[in-house]
Amino acid sequence: MQVSVETTSGLERKLTIGVESSKIDGVALTKMKELAKTQRLNGFRPGKIPLNVIKKRFGAHVRQDVISDVMQRSFYEAVVQEKMQPAGPPRIEPVSMEEGKDLEFTATFDIYPEIKLEDFSKVEIEMTTAEVADDDLTKMIDTLREQQANWVEVKRKAKNEDQVVIDFVGTIDGEEFNGGKADNFELLLGKGQMIPGFEEQLVGTKTGDEVEVKVTFPEDYQNKDVAGKDALFATKINKVNKKEALKMSELAEKLGIADGKIADMKVDIRKNMERELKQAITSKVKQQVMDALVEAHDFDMPNALVEQEINQQKQQALQQFGGDASSLPDLPNELFADKATKRVKLGLIVSEIIKQNKIATDQEKVKVKLDELASVYEQPEEVVNYYLSDEKRLSEIEQLVLEDSVIELVQAGAKVTEIKVTFDELMNPKDAESSSKESADVKEKSADVKEESSETE
């Protein structure tokens, strides 16, 4: 077998492989002799078909099958011979397939890049720390009391934050339309659940009222039959309910605390908050380390792996739409390219760190990780057995443990800056950002006022 290697671009390699014709002709002849024993043709006794008849009838097909097998086998022999590591399946193209002559074909593929790991001391990480303060615990308990609250009927006019129980029938130009009718529909006022303008017209109504709600469906409404049209909803108010937060003892009982002891409930809630806080800090650090690793390394990416990742992400997107391909018309690769490239790059870096540092799977850490994942479920033992009973599922946990080991290694060598924040800032960053923005706006306006004042002076 003759092999020549060509670097076409970046990580792309092109092998030109030559195989002696005798290897193909010999295998093809053997296969045709086997066919002569098993084939049935009119005019010939079983097993007595002349070889020239078999060759004339099946020769081209047999030869093509043999060539296909030889090309695949020869390709893998060639990459072993040349000490190459393909990053994806090859694109095989025949050059010469003429009978009686040597076979020649090309195989084009990507190889894995050589990755030079950067010094971890150049990696900068902001280590966010926080603790569960008494105020955080009080706020969480208040939130839980609200979430578990009861709805109590009231004999007054409805206002925002109330729940109204209504019957309604919608019509457009006097005709009812599909999806425009409901009985005893529970609607929370002021939350924007319904078409713009609908809820506002129910504020001020009371039990027994019958009102006509006039609205216009948005132009981009999902039901195209009613989009942009005026509608009239004949609406009857069956009930007006207000939310009544649970008492502390009631909440304790609902959370399964024995005898409804408030002190025990607080201990349990704090423990849960501290566990969630620890997970959030770990997750945040992990993301920072991974982002820093991607940023710190620069190397060519195997297109085959990126394309494979793009296809996986497309498949995941399809599953999110219920597996209906028609709901994802021609999604362009560009939509997934950046995320796919980053994931592939990170995977290659992590694999190289594991390889160079000889990091092995620690089964004790795997057990700890399993127990940690299972602890949030009512039947933790069943969750642990769920993973242990399937090698594929268990390997996913082992991979997580390996990633954690990589994070610990990088973090130990990185430049770490500790930043202390509140529980809310860490667990509810959007709320914190909103609060910070409001504060910044106030400061900016104050600065403007001072500037105008000094100009006046």
Buried (B, 14 or more C-beta within 10 A) or exposed (E): BEBEEEEEEBBBBBBBBBBEBEBBBEBBBEBBEEBBEEBEBEEBEEEEBEEEBBBEBBBEEBBEBBBEEBBBEBBEBBBEEEEBEBBBEBEBEEEEBEEEEBBBBBBBBBBBBEBEBBEBEEBEBEBBEBEBEEEBBEEBBEEBBEEEBEBEEBEEBBBEEBBBBBBBBBBBEEEEBEEBBBEEBBBBBEEEEBBEEBBBBBBEBBBEBEBEBEBBBEEEBEEEEBEEBEBBBBBBBBBBBBEEBBEBBBBBBBBEBEEBBBEBBBEBBBEBBEEBBEEBBEEBBBEBBBBBBBEBBEBBBBBBBBBBBBEEBBEEBBEEEEEEEEEEEEEEEEEBBEEBBBBBBBEBBBBBBBEEEEBEBBEEBBBEBBEEBBEEEEEBEEBBEBBBEEEEEBEEBBEBBBBBBBBEBBBEEBEBEEEEBBBBBBBEBEEBEEEEEEEEEEEEEEEEEEEEEEEEE
